[in-house]
């Protein structure tokens, strides 16, 4: 979990562990309002959204090596 991070960020380590395709990233549920294209995703009872990488970058997202 990304305790304390208030900016839009991805969970790269978790994406890598789960073998996500490069065209999508996982963002915290609280950032879902920033995206029109999103798919709910739950891992270890934590809610995320799977969003297109291009939209993530357009919204100023920062790539972090976060597992959860």
BARO-200681 format. One line per field, with one value per residue (C-alpha): residue number from 0; z, y, x. Coordinates in steps of 0.1 Angstrom, whole numbers, plus 5000, padded with zeros to 4 digits. Layout:
! BARO-200681
resi	(NUM:...)
Z	(Z:...)
Y	(Y:...)
X	(X:...)
! end
This chain:
! BARO-200681
resi	(0:1:2:3:4:5:6:7:8:9:10:11:12:13:14:15:16:17:18:19:20:21:22:23:24:25:26:27:28:29:30:31:32:33:34:35:36:37:38:39:40:41:42:43:44:45:46:47:48:49:50:51:52:53:54:55:56:57:58:59:60:61:62:63:64:65:66:67)
Z	(5000:4993:5027:5025:4988:4977:4940:4912:4911:4898:4915:4892:4914:4918:4881:4873:4899:4883:4848:4837:4801:4796:4782:4816:4851:4886:4905:4939:4940:4953:4919:4899:4894:4871:4845:4821:4811:4841:4853:4890:4903:4938:4952:4988:4996:4984:4957:4926:4891:4861:4837:4803:4806:4781:4802:4834:4818:4804:4840:4853:4869:4885:4881:4915:4923:4948:4955:4973)
Y	(5000:5035:5051:5088:5092:5119:5121:5099:5069:5033:5000:4988:4960:4945:4949:4930:4903:4898:4900:4930:4941:4972:4991:4992:5003:4999:5030:5034:5034:5070:5082:5065:5098:5110:5083:5076:5043:5021:4986:4977:4953:4938:4922:4911:4929:4962:4980:4994:5005:4992:5021:5027:5037:5066:5081:5076:5096:5123:5128:5134:5100:5090:5055:5040:5006:4998:4963:4972)
X	(5000:5012:5008:5015:5018:4993:5003:4992:5015:5017:5025:5052:5065:5030:5023:5056:5048:5013:5027:5006:5008:5029:4999:4982:4991:4976:4966:4951:4913:4913:4927:4899:4881:4909:4902:4873:4887:4893:4888:4884:4911:4914:4946:4949:4917:4931:4911:4929:4920:4937:4941:4958:4994:4990:4962:4983:5011:4988:4974:5010:5014:5047:5061:5069:5083:5055:5043:5011)
! end
